[in-house]
């Protein structure tokens, strides 16, 4: 980085450098990092483009670009990621929230409003990670009781900070999948569990493979292990939830829908595609009227 370089020139130089290093979406990553280092977003960020790059921020900027060039996700460098319009702290202890998971939350909220009109169901987020799903549900539906579990104590610490920062209360519990909620009434079960087949992890983008927690990625030999275990663990609950919602990998929707159908608890099976048209979420729904008929 040369003296008296403008912010725009710093961005162009970093974008070119990241591209040569094989970084995915180099321009977007350079913009995210520059916004973070400058502490400016939107119009303020663009207004600073022709101005000289602040000399006191030079070392922070060079460190951020170097870390990104080495493959570290920009969200970990920045320390945050927005989800459903809310800010979330992210660290290497948690999976970075993805935009497609917002569609799972939307689908669950929509079905819950139909199944529990005006009610206060207990919703549980299994494998909560950063707490994105749980915190968003609690924020969007303040009357709900929301719980969240994770096998990682470090992840739960991040999730607890995110709940506090966003002004919601969550019942966080440590343990494997549904085990922490044994004996609890659960009306809504939501989960974005590990679903990558173990043999496919080596082929993931380096940013994901080498930096995000493997326990949040590895779904076993076929990627379906956590779903099977959760369905088996429903026996730990007094009754199966009226709504169950899963995020899943490409090509897994048919298998997950079949698992929910074979369980026999949810007369309605709903498949939700993401914005690219990939079948990304599967929900099982049982209304109160259907409960009385079972």
C-alpha positions as a printed NumPy array, in Angstrom:
array([[  0.   ,   0.   ,   0.   ],
       [  1.53 ,   3.294,  -1.112],
       [  1.443,   6.581,   0.847],
       [ -1.362,   9.027,   0.006],
       [ -3.364,   6.237,  -1.588],
       [ -7.093,   6.962,  -1.759],
       [ -9.678,   4.661,  -0.231],
       [-10.819,   3.787,  -3.737],
       [ -7.267,   2.905,  -4.784],
       [ -6.858,   0.765,  -1.654],
       [-10.053,  -1.1  ,  -2.573],
       [ -8.92 ,  -1.703,  -6.164],
       [ -5.489,  -2.89 ,  -5.057],
       [ -6.95 ,  -5.259,  -2.45 ],
       [ -9.528,  -6.637,  -4.893],
       [ -6.819,  -7.423,  -7.436],
       [ -4.598,  -8.996,  -4.789],
       [ -7.415, -11.193,  -3.437],
       [ -8.352, -12.251,  -6.955],
       [ -4.764, -13.324,  -7.677],
       [ -4.826, -15.307,  -4.419],
       [ -7.867, -17.221,  -5.652],
       [-10.283, -15.725,  -3.138],
       [-13.945, -16.283,  -3.981],
       [-15.807, -13.01 ,  -4.685],
       [-12.708, -10.823,  -4.2  ],
       [-14.472,  -7.501,  -4.846],
       [-17.265,  -8.188,  -2.381],
       [-14.788,  -9.341,   0.252],
       [-12.611,  -6.276,  -0.244],
       [-15.647,  -4.02 ,   0.154],
       [-16.773,  -5.779,   3.352],
       [-13.325,  -5.483,   4.867],
       [-12.89 ,  -1.857,   3.842],
       [-16.286,  -0.902,   5.265],
       [-15.282,  -2.584,   8.516],
       [-11.854,  -0.97 ,   8.78 ],
       [-13.142,   2.487,   7.852],
       [-16.192,   2.113,  10.081],
       [-18.394,   3.4  ,   7.267],
       [-21.3  ,   1.85 ,   5.377],
       [-23.696,   2.877,   2.634],
       [-23.462,   6.471,   1.444],
       [-20.744,   7.36 ,   3.976],
       [-18.553,   4.551,   2.634],
       [-18.893,   5.753,  -0.969],
       [-18.325,   9.374,   0.007],
       [-14.952,   8.375,   1.486],
       [-13.749,   6.686,  -1.723],
       [-11.85 ,   9.684,  -3.131],
       [-10.382,  10.651,   0.239],
       [ -6.854,   9.63 ,   1.335],
       [ -6.768,   6.349,   3.192],
       [ -6.409,   7.118,   6.938],
       [ -2.804,   6.474,   7.932],
       [ -3.783,   5.281,  11.408],
       [ -5.876,   2.486,   9.856],
       [ -3.2  ,   1.247,   7.468],
       [ -1.946,  -1.647,   9.613],
       [ -5.491,  -2.852,  10.408],
       [ -6.355,  -2.794,   6.717],
       [ -3.251,  -4.691,   5.656],
       [ -3.823,  -7.29 ,   8.379],
       [ -7.447,  -7.804,   7.314],
       [ -6.532,  -8.227,   3.637],
       [ -3.692, -10.615,   4.502],
       [ -5.996, -12.769,   6.607],
       [ -8.585, -12.843,   3.829],
       [ -5.94 , -13.79 ,   1.273],
       [ -5.024, -16.748,   3.499],
       [ -8.616, -17.972,   3.222],
       [-10.171, -16.755,   6.464],
       [-13.863, -15.836,   6.037],
       [-14.457, -12.096,   6.044],
       [-17.193, -12.543,   8.658],
       [-14.672, -13.951,  11.138],
       [-12.265, -11.101,  10.419],
       [-15.057,  -8.571,  10.893],
       [-16.574, -10.531,  13.755],
       [-20.18 , -10.168,  12.668],
       [-22.815, -11.155,  10.126],
       [-26.295,  -9.767,   9.575],
       [-29.218, -12.207,   9.611],
       [-32.859, -11.268,   9.114],
       [-31.886,  -7.638,   9.603],
       [-30.282,  -8.33 ,  12.989],
       [-26.573,  -8.164,  13.872],
       [-24.882, -11.365,  15.008],
       [-21.432, -11.874,  16.446],
       [-19.631, -14.731,  14.715],
       [-16.43 , -16.474,  15.744],
       [-14.683, -19.638,  14.511],
       [-16.766, -21.489,  17.136],
       [-19.931, -21.051,  15.057],
       [-21.119, -21.528,  11.513],
       [-21.613, -18.242,   9.657],
       [-25.379, -17.635,   9.183],
       [-26.438, -17.913,   5.532],
       [-29.154, -15.921,   3.744],
       [-31.003, -19.081,   2.719],
       [-31.645, -19.915,   6.365],
       [-33.784, -16.776,   6.565],
       [-36.244, -18.601,   4.301],
       [-36.486, -21.413,   6.856],
       [-37.325, -18.907,   9.579],
       [-39.934, -17.267,   7.339],
       [-41.563, -20.625,   6.583],
       [-41.666, -21.605,  10.254],
       [-43.16 , -18.248,  11.279],
       [-45.788, -18.522,   8.55 ],
       [-46.852, -22.05 ,   9.476],
       [-46.772, -21.272,  13.202],
       [-49.112, -18.32 ,  12.72 ],
       [-51.522, -20.739,  11.058],
       [-51.168, -23.554,  13.599],
       [-50.93 , -21.404,  16.745],
       [-52.946, -18.25 ,  15.96 ],
       [-52.472, -15.84 ,  18.839],
       [-50.793, -18.528,  20.908],
       [-47.455, -18.745,  22.697],
       [-45.807, -21.967,  21.529],
       [-42.483, -23.286,  22.748],
       [-40.025, -23.261,  19.832],
       [-36.653, -24.976,  20.021],
       [-33.646, -24.415,  17.74 ],
       [-31.385, -27.465,  17.676],
       [-27.727, -26.931,  16.801],
       [-28.151, -23.211,  17.318],
       [-24.562, -22.116,  16.623],
       [-24.597, -18.313,  16.643],
       [-28.226, -18.384,  17.764],
       [-29.422, -16.839,  14.493],
       [-32.602, -18.921,  14.183],
       [-33.542, -18.827,  17.871],
       [-32.854, -15.121,  18.328],
       [-34.755, -14.24 ,  15.162],
       [-37.795, -16.279,  16.202],
       [-37.805, -14.644,  19.635],
       [-37.408, -11.206,  18.066],
       [-40.145, -11.705,  15.489],
       [-42.589, -13.405,  17.873],
       [-42.064, -11.931,  21.364],
       [-44.861, -14.039,  22.877],
       [-43.146, -17.276,  22.012],
       [-41.028, -19.217,  24.463],
       [-37.779, -20.057,  22.697],
       [-35.115, -22.575,  23.601],
       [-31.887, -23.474,  21.839],
       [-29.36 , -26.243,  22.16 ],
       [-25.869, -27.003,  20.919],
       [-23.233, -29.586,  21.687],
       [-20.583, -26.84 ,  21.756],
       [-20.226, -24.778,  24.935],
       [-18.218, -22.192,  22.983],
       [-21.037, -21.813,  20.451],
       [-23.589, -21.356,  23.229],
       [-21.503, -18.539,  24.691],
       [-21.611, -16.739,  21.342],
       [-25.349, -17.396,  21.021],
       [-26.004, -16.069,  24.524],
       [-24.171, -12.847,  23.707],
       [-26.221, -12.488,  20.535],
       [-29.464, -12.992,  22.441],
       [-28.463, -10.31 ,  24.931],
       [-27.334,  -7.911,  22.216],
       [-30.664,  -8.284,  20.425],
       [-32.733,  -7.958,  23.586],
       [-34.341, -11.406,  23.702],
       [-34.398, -14.209,  26.251],
       [-33.538, -17.745,  25.172],
       [-33.359, -20.932,  27.232],
       [-29.922, -22.197,  26.163],
       [-29.002, -25.805,  26.89 ],
       [-25.831, -27.755,  26.154],
       [-26.029, -31.261,  24.753],
       [-26.398, -33.495,  21.722],
       [-29.355, -32.542,  19.534],
       [-32.671, -33.098,  21.398],
       [-31.147, -34.647,  24.501],
       [-31.044, -31.351,  26.513],
       [-34.805, -30.952,  26.036],
       [-35.789, -34.443,  27.162],
       [-39.148, -34.289,  28.949],
       [-39.919, -30.769,  27.722],
       [-42.999, -29.835,  25.738],
       [-41.839, -28.721,  22.304],
       [-44.401, -27.276,  19.906],
       [-41.993, -26.2  ,  17.166],
       [-38.662, -27.836,  16.389],
       [-36.302, -26.076,  13.987],
       [-32.825, -27.173,  13.005],
       [-30.101, -26.396,  10.511],
       [-27.914, -29.371,  11.425],
       [-24.675, -30.59 ,   9.855],
       [-25.673, -32.089,   6.498],
       [-22.516, -32.335,   4.388],
       [-21.572, -35.969,   3.641],
       [-18.23 , -36.59 ,   5.317],
       [-16.513, -37.515,   2.052],
       [-17.581, -34.217,   0.455],
       [-16.02 , -31.932,   3.053],
       [-12.587, -32.046,   1.41 ],
       [-14.117, -30.529,  -1.735],
       [-15.712, -27.538,  -0.018],
       [-14.443, -24.004,  -0.539],
       [-11.318, -23.469,   1.597],
       [-13.056, -20.668,   3.495],
       [-15.614, -23.199,   4.714],
       [-13.518, -26.352,   4.904],
       [-10.542, -24.879,   6.717],
       [-12.197, -22.322,   8.993],
       [-15.796, -23.123,   9.912],
       [-16.34 , -25.718,  12.672],
       [-16.369, -29.262,  11.296],
       [-18.971, -30.315,  13.869],
       [-21.362, -27.874,  12.16 ],
       [-20.642, -29.365,   8.716],
       [-20.182, -33.144,   8.986],
       [-23.496, -34.966,   8.632],
       [-22.023, -38.458,   8.544],
       [-21.577, -40.815,   5.586],
       [-24.656, -39.622,   3.664],
       [-25.256, -36.3  ,   5.408],
       [-28.531, -37.49 ,   6.915],
       [-27.255, -38.74 ,  10.271],
       [-28.404, -35.813,  12.444],
       [-31.931, -35.909,  10.971],
       [-32.331, -39.614,  11.736],
       [-31.056, -39.129,  15.278],
       [-33.406, -36.203,  15.945],
       [-36.389, -38.181,  14.718],
       [-35.372, -41.073,  16.984],
       [-34.942, -38.647,  19.887],
       [-38.54 , -37.461,  19.56 ],
       [-39.267, -40.333,  21.944],
       [-37.598, -38.178,  24.635],
       [-40.428, -35.634,  24.348],
       [-43.937, -35.992,  25.82 ],
       [-45.324, -35.594,  22.3  ],
       [-43.88 , -34.839,  18.871],
       [-43.864, -31.144,  17.886],
       [-46.704, -29.904,  15.727],
       [-44.205, -28.18 ,  13.452],
       [-40.783, -29.457,  12.515],
       [-38.523, -27.572,  10.113],
       [-35.167, -28.622,   8.704],
       [-32.58 , -26.981,   6.48 ],
       [-30.73 , -29.438,   4.267],
       [-28.249, -29.831,   1.463],
       [-28.812, -29.927,  -2.26 ],
       [-30.466, -33.164,  -3.353],
       [-31.536, -34.189,   0.172],
       [-35.123, -32.899,   0.174],
       [-36.649, -36.149,  -1.062],
       [-34.883, -38.218,   1.582],
       [-35.798, -35.843,   4.412],
       [-39.416, -35.621,   3.283],
       [-39.551, -39.423,   3.237],
       [-38.142, -39.573,   6.77 ],
       [-40.812, -37.173,   8.03 ],
       [-43.571, -39.034,   6.206],
       [-42.465, -42.387,   7.61 ],
       [-42.495, -40.957,  11.136],
       [-46.231, -40.484,  10.699],
       [-46.623, -37.413,  12.909],
       [-47.121, -34.698,  10.293],
       [-49.945, -34.964,   7.728],
       [-48.549, -31.988,   5.813],
       [-45.052, -32.119,   4.35 ],
       [-43.888, -28.829,   2.834],
       [-40.767, -28.385,   0.697],
       [-39.383, -24.838,   0.447],
       [-36.904, -23.875,  -2.312],
       [-34.244, -21.224,  -1.864],
       [-33.858, -18.217,  -4.168],
       [-31.869, -20.354,  -6.619],
       [-34.706, -22.87 ,  -6.847],
       [-32.871, -25.531,  -4.827],
       [-35.128, -27.475,  -2.456],
       [-33.464, -26.247,   0.723],
       [-35.987, -26.766,   3.554],
       [-38.537, -29.389,   4.528],
       [-41.293, -28.81 ,   7.092],
       [-43.714, -31.193,   8.717],
       [-46.948, -29.637,  10.005],
       [-49.802, -30.939,  12.14 ],
       [-52.647, -28.561,  12.958],
       [-54.667, -28.718,  16.186],
       [-57.556, -30.289,  14.288],
       [-55.235, -32.972,  12.984],
       [-53.929, -33.575,  16.505],
       [-57.392, -34.538,  17.737],
       [-57.764, -37.03 ,  14.904],
       [-54.517, -38.872,  15.704]])
